[in-house]
């Protein structure tokens, strides 16, 4: 089963759980990015994800440095996802605001929060990402920041629904920081160019989408 997972998910990072801290009881053949002891604590997992993140390639490092000071609104009903994204993006100089649902995001935007882009979870209980994206577009019009759909389940149907709701790109959970930064850079670059020309942003004009 372990070999099946490794071959099916070659680019994934594995976090291995063990009932003991004794390294002699851990299978060393597993490609564990980090070994965690049971019972698992949320803080331990968050620290492991941050500590085991791979070094960025030079091109991606340049893109990340260009985003220092960028304002991002993270909308997700999962507090762990909000905290993790806040720490990961904050470590790259990005200012992060957070909302626990679509209505909370609208309240923040109406209250004066002005993000450069929004990372929007697709499935939330009070107002899902699709409804929130439509509401943001309706409320802010051309001044609405670009919305990136953030989801663990991206089917062709989800993609079409997201585009129809006004989202411009797609990021996959669990978070890959380098890929996310590259996507955010592409979205911001495209949005800036299109804003200058007075055009609308579409997913076809965003690389990595």
N, C-alpha and C positions, 0 to 999 in steps of 0.2 A: 504493500500500500504506500509506503514511504517513497519507493522508487517511482511508483505511478504518479504521485503528486509532483515529484521533482521533474519528471519528463513532461507532464501536462502543463506545469507552471514554471518554465525555466527562468523567467525573469522576476519571479516573486521572492520576497524575503520571508523566511519562516522563523517564528518565535516558538521555541520548544518549551513545553511545560513539564515539570518533574516534581515528583512527590518528595524529593530530597535534594539538598544542596551538595551532596557528595558527588563529585564529578565522575567517580568510577561507575556510577549507576546510570550514566547518560550515554546513549548511543552516539559515538563520535562520528559515525558515518553520515548522520543527518546534517544538512547544510543550514545549521541554525545561525541566524543573524545574532540571536541573543537567547540565553537560557534563563528561564524564569521559574521560580519555585511556587508551588501551590501552597496555600490558596492565592490566586492571582489578585493583585491590587491594581486598581485603575492607574494610580500614580506610577507604579512600577512599569506597567505596559507603556504609558506615555513616555517615560524617560527612556525606555528601551528603543522605541520607535525613533525618537530624536537622536539618540546616541549612535544608532546603527545606520542612519541615513548615509548613502554613499556620497563621496566627494563629487561636487558638480564638475562637469567638463568646462574648459575655459570659455567656450561660447555661451554656455548657460550661465556661468558666473557673471559674464558681462551683462547678460540680460537681467539677471537678478539685481546687480548693482545699479542698473538704470531705473529700477523700480523703487529705490529708496525714497520714502516719503509718500508713496502711493497709498491712497485710502481704499480699503476693501471692506465691504459689508458681507459677513458670513451669516447665512440664514439656514439654520438646521435645528431640529427639535432635540437632537442628541447632544447633551452637554459635553460628552467626551469628544465628539467631532469638533464642536466649537472650540473647546480648549486646545485640542491638538493643532487645529489649523491656526489658531491665534498664536501659539508658540512657534510653530514652524515658519509662518509668514513673518511674524515679528522678529525672528532671528535674522531675517534678510532685510530688515529696515522698513518693512511694510506696516502701516498703521491699520489695525483691525478693529472694526466694530462688530458686534454680534447680536443676532436676534434669534429667539427660539421658535419662530414661526412666521408665516406670511403676514399676519396682521401686525405682529410686533415690528416687522421690517417696514411696513407702511407707516406705522406710528413714528419710527425713527426718521424716516425720510421726510414725513410731514413736519417733524419737529426740528428740522434743520440739518440733519446728517447728510453730507454730500459726498458719497463714495465715488471713486473713479470706476469701480466695477463691483458687481455683486456675484458671490458664489452662492447658488441657490439649491438646496436639497429638493429633490423632486417629490418625495413623499413625506408629508407632514400632516398631523391630525386636524388642526384648526383651519388652515388654508394651505392647500398643497402648492408646490412650486409653480405649477402651470397657472393656477388662479392668481397667485401672488405676482407672477411676471406680467400677466394681463392687467392686473390692477395698477401696477407700477407704471406701465406704458400709458394706461388711460389717465392716470393722475399727473404724470410729468411730461408726457408727449415726447418731443424731440430732446428734452433735457434729461430723459431717463438714462441712467448709466447702463452699459451693456451687462447683460445677465448671462452667466455661465451656469449651465445645469450641472449639478454635482450629484452623481447617482452611482449605485452599485449594480444597477440593472438597466443597461442601455440596449434596448431592442430597436429594430427599425421603426416600430410603432411609437415607442417613446421618443425617438429622435424627431419624427414628423410632428408629434404633438408639441414637443418643446419648441420647434421652429415656428409652428403656428401660434404659439403663445408669446413669441417675440424673443426667445432665448437665442443666443448667437453662437454658442460653442458648448462642448461637452467635456466634463472631467469625470474620471472614473474613480470610485472608491474601491479599495483603500487608497489613500492618498500617496502618490509618487511626487515628491516635492519638485524634483527637477522637471518632470513632465508638466506639472501644474504651472510652474514659473514660466516655462517656455510658452504654454498656451496663453497665460495671462499677458505675457509680453506681446504675443501676436494679436490678441484681441485689442489691447490698448493701442498698439501701433495702427491697426486697421481703423479703429474708432476715431483716432486723431486725424488720420488722412481723410476719412469720409466726412467728418464733421467740418473740416476746412472746405470741402467741396459741396457741402450741403446735402449729401446723399445719406441713405440709410445703410446701416450695417447689416450684412447677411452672412450666414455661416459659410457660404461659398467663397467669401473674401477673407476668411480666417484660416490660416494654415493650422494644422494639427486638429482641426475640429472634426 
